[in-house]
């Protein structure tokens, strides 16, 4: 599965961005997908996850501000990010889990200025 992420950029604190991740094949059979982020020199951390039945899980630092959604018809998983904070600045990676293998997108940089 190839994943292409888009939508990163520079935004002021308090603003919004929407990330989108397009898969190269149907995601209807993929149970788990979502987004991680990575700070320089640190491991990736979970931002949001969505399962095939629409159940979502969020990292504690983004709960109430970020919304993860998927569109099986378009083969996309999106991340709506609102009330952005400078500490949300990171590289964001989309992922899917298919047959116990994790596939990653290329990463998109989100920069939040104070």
KOLMARRO-367905 format. One record per residue (C-alpha): residue in one letter; y, x, z; residue number from 1. Coordinates in nm, 3 decimals, padded with zeros to 5 digits, always signed. Example, Ala and Ser with C-alpha at 12.3 -4.5 7.8 and 13.67 -1.06 7.14 Angstrom:
{rest->A | v->-00.450 | u->+01.230 | w->+00.780 | nr->1} $
{rest->S | v->-00.106 | u->+01.367 | w->+00.714 | nr->2} $
This chain:
{rest->X | v->+00.000 | u->+00.000 | w->+00.000 | nr->1} $
{rest->X | v->+00.339 | u->+00.140 | w->-00.097 | nr->2} $
{rest->X | v->+00.645 | u->+00.029 | w->+00.096 | nr->3} $
{rest->X | v->+01.007 | u->+00.053 | w->-00.013 | nr->4} $
{rest->X | v->+01.271 | u->+00.006 | w->+00.254 | nr->5} $
{rest->X | v->+01.634 | u->-00.072 | w->+00.187 | nr->6} $
{rest->X | v->+01.948 | u->-00.193 | w->+00.359 | nr->7} $
{rest->X | v->+02.043 | u->+00.093 | w->+00.586 | nr->8} $
{rest->X | v->+02.396 | u->+00.220 | w->+00.613 | nr->9} $
{rest->X | v->+02.701 | u->+00.264 | w->+00.831 | nr->10} $
{rest->X | v->+02.831 | u->-00.019 | w->+01.047 | nr->11} $
{rest->X | v->+03.066 | u->-00.050 | w->+01.341 | nr->12} $
{rest->X | v->+02.940 | u->-00.139 | w->+01.684 | nr->13} $
{rest->X | v->+02.900 | u->-00.513 | w->+01.717 | nr->14} $
{rest->X | v->+02.827 | u->-00.554 | w->+01.348 | nr->15} $
{rest->X | v->+02.513 | u->-00.654 | w->+01.162 | nr->16} $
{rest->X | v->+02.277 | u->-00.508 | w->+00.906 | nr->17} $
{rest->X | v->+01.968 | u->-00.645 | w->+00.739 | nr->18} $
{rest->X | v->+01.682 | u->-00.416 | w->+00.645 | nr->19} $
{rest->X | v->+01.425 | u->-00.520 | w->+00.391 | nr->20} $
{rest->X | v->+01.087 | u->-00.369 | w->+00.309 | nr->21} $
{rest->X | v->+00.903 | u->-00.455 | w->-00.011 | nr->22} $
{rest->X | v->+00.529 | u->-00.400 | w->-00.040 | nr->23} $
{rest->X | v->+00.358 | u->-00.302 | w->-00.364 | nr->24} $
{rest->X | v->+00.087 | u->-00.562 | w->-00.315 | nr->25} $
{rest->X | v->+00.030 | u->-00.895 | w->-00.151 | nr->26} $
{rest->X | v->+00.088 | u->-00.899 | w->+00.223 | nr->27} $
{rest->X | v->-00.070 | u->-01.238 | w->+00.280 | nr->28} $
{rest->X | v->-00.388 | u->-01.078 | w->+00.411 | nr->29} $
{rest->X | v->-00.205 | u->-00.820 | w->+00.622 | nr->30} $
{rest->X | v->-00.201 | u->-00.918 | w->+00.986 | nr->31} $
{rest->X | v->+00.039 | u->-00.667 | w->+01.139 | nr->32} $
{rest->X | v->+00.362 | u->-00.536 | w->+00.996 | nr->33} $
{rest->X | v->+00.707 | u->-00.450 | w->+01.118 | nr->34} $
{rest->X | v->+00.952 | u->-00.175 | w->+01.198 | nr->35} $
{rest->X | v->+00.971 | u->+00.144 | w->+01.401 | nr->36} $
{rest->X | v->+01.266 | u->+00.373 | w->+01.446 | nr->37} $
{rest->X | v->+01.295 | u->+00.742 | w->+01.515 | nr->38} $
{rest->X | v->+01.566 | u->+00.947 | w->+01.682 | nr->39} $
{rest->X | v->+01.603 | u->+01.315 | w->+01.591 | nr->40} $
{rest->X | v->+01.338 | u->+01.522 | w->+01.764 | nr->41} $
{rest->X | v->+01.165 | u->+01.222 | w->+01.918 | nr->42} $
{rest->X | v->+00.863 | u->+01.009 | w->+01.843 | nr->43} $
{rest->X | v->+00.888 | u->+00.680 | w->+01.665 | nr->44} $
{rest->X | v->+00.931 | u->+00.374 | w->+01.882 | nr->45} $
{rest->X | v->+00.846 | u->+00.016 | w->+01.808 | nr->46} $
{rest->X | v->+01.140 | u->-00.201 | w->+01.710 | nr->47} $
{rest->X | v->+00.965 | u->-00.518 | w->+01.597 | nr->48} $
{rest->X | v->+00.627 | u->-00.639 | w->+01.488 | nr->49} $
{rest->X | v->+00.519 | u->-00.962 | w->+01.320 | nr->50} $
{rest->X | v->+00.168 | u->-01.091 | w->+01.268 | nr->51} $
{rest->X | v->+00.029 | u->-01.315 | w->+00.996 | nr->52} $
{rest->X | v->+00.081 | u->-01.627 | w->+01.210 | nr->53} $
{rest->X | v->+00.445 | u->-01.536 | w->+01.266 | nr->54} $
{rest->X | v->+00.412 | u->-01.406 | w->+01.620 | nr->55} $
{rest->X | v->+00.677 | u->-01.146 | w->+01.688 | nr->56} $
{rest->X | v->+00.702 | u->-00.863 | w->+01.939 | nr->57} $
{rest->X | v->+01.017 | u->-00.665 | w->+02.005 | nr->58} $
{rest->X | v->+01.108 | u->-00.345 | w->+02.179 | nr->59} $
{rest->X | v->+01.292 | u->-00.409 | w->+02.505 | nr->60} $
{rest->X | v->+01.614 | u->-00.252 | w->+02.383 | nr->61} $
{rest->X | v->+01.646 | u->-00.486 | w->+02.083 | nr->62} $
{rest->X | v->+01.527 | u->-00.817 | w->+02.227 | nr->63} $
{rest->X | v->+01.776 | u->-01.093 | w->+02.163 | nr->64} $
{rest->X | v->+01.962 | u->-00.888 | w->+01.901 | nr->65} $
{rest->X | v->+01.708 | u->-00.818 | w->+01.627 | nr->66} $
{rest->X | v->+01.493 | u->-01.064 | w->+01.434 | nr->67} $
{rest->X | v->+01.189 | u->-00.970 | w->+01.231 | nr->68} $
{rest->X | v->+01.062 | u->-01.198 | w->+00.955 | nr->69} $
{rest->X | v->+00.818 | u->-01.185 | w->+00.667 | nr->70} $
{rest->X | v->+00.797 | u->-01.360 | w->+00.333 | nr->71} $
{rest->X | v->+00.443 | u->-01.361 | w->+00.198 | nr->72} $
{rest->X | v->+00.559 | u->-01.500 | w->-00.136 | nr->73} $
{rest->X | v->+00.797 | u->-01.207 | w->-00.189 | nr->74} $
{rest->X | v->+00.577 | u->-00.949 | w->-00.011 | nr->75} $
{rest->X | v->+00.861 | u->-00.847 | w->+00.214 | nr->76} $
{rest->X | v->+00.925 | u->-00.789 | w->+00.582 | nr->77} $
{rest->X | v->+01.285 | u->-00.795 | w->+00.697 | nr->78} $
{rest->X | v->+01.475 | u->-00.691 | w->+01.007 | nr->79} $
{rest->X | v->+01.800 | u->-00.868 | w->+01.086 | nr->80} $
{rest->X | v->+01.999 | u->-00.655 | w->+01.326 | nr->81} $
{rest->X | v->+02.292 | u->-00.813 | w->+01.508 | nr->82} $
{rest->X | v->+02.522 | u->-00.691 | w->+01.785 | nr->83} $
{rest->X | v->+02.446 | u->-00.336 | w->+01.686 | nr->84} $
{rest->X | v->+02.513 | u->-00.056 | w->+01.933 | nr->85} $
{rest->X | v->+02.566 | u->+00.317 | w->+01.879 | nr->86} $
{rest->X | v->+02.227 | u->+00.378 | w->+02.041 | nr->87} $
{rest->X | v->+02.065 | u->+00.186 | w->+01.754 | nr->88} $
{rest->X | v->+02.152 | u->+00.479 | w->+01.528 | nr->89} $
{rest->X | v->+01.821 | u->+00.607 | w->+01.395 | nr->90} $
{rest->X | v->+01.597 | u->+00.623 | w->+01.093 | nr->91} $
{rest->X | v->+01.408 | u->+00.297 | w->+01.055 | nr->92} $
{rest->X | v->+01.059 | u->+00.284 | w->+00.908 | nr->93} $
{rest->X | v->+00.871 | u->-00.024 | w->+00.797 | nr->94} $
{rest->X | v->+00.496 | u->-00.030 | w->+00.828 | nr->95} $
{rest->X | v->+00.190 | u->-00.240 | w->+00.763 | nr->96} $
{rest->X | v->-00.157 | u->-00.215 | w->+00.909 | nr->97} $
{rest->X | v->-00.431 | u->-00.283 | w->+00.655 | nr->98} $
{rest->X | v->-00.797 | u->-00.229 | w->+00.732 | nr->99} $
{rest->X | v->-00.700 | u->-00.026 | w->+01.041 | nr->100} $
{rest->X | v->-00.484 | u->+00.211 | w->+00.835 | nr->101} $
{rest->X | v->-00.108 | u->+00.232 | w->+00.894 | nr->102} $
{rest->X | v->+00.110 | u->+00.261 | w->+00.586 | nr->103} $
{rest->X | v->+00.471 | u->+00.370 | w->+00.623 | nr->104} $
{rest->X | v->+00.782 | u->+00.320 | w->+00.417 | nr->105} $
{rest->X | v->+01.012 | u->+00.612 | w->+00.345 | nr->106} $
{rest->X | v->+01.265 | u->+00.539 | w->+00.617 | nr->107} $
{rest->X | v->+01.622 | u->+00.419 | w->+00.595 | nr->108} $
{rest->X | v->+01.910 | u->+00.554 | w->+00.804 | nr->109} $
{rest->X | v->+02.114 | u->+00.319 | w->+01.018 | nr->110} $
{rest->X | v->+02.433 | u->+00.460 | w->+01.168 | nr->111} $
{rest->X | v->+02.637 | u->+00.261 | w->+01.419 | nr->112} $
{rest->X | v->+02.981 | u->+00.394 | w->+01.495 | nr->113} $
{rest->X | v->+03.156 | u->+00.327 | w->+01.824 | nr->114} $
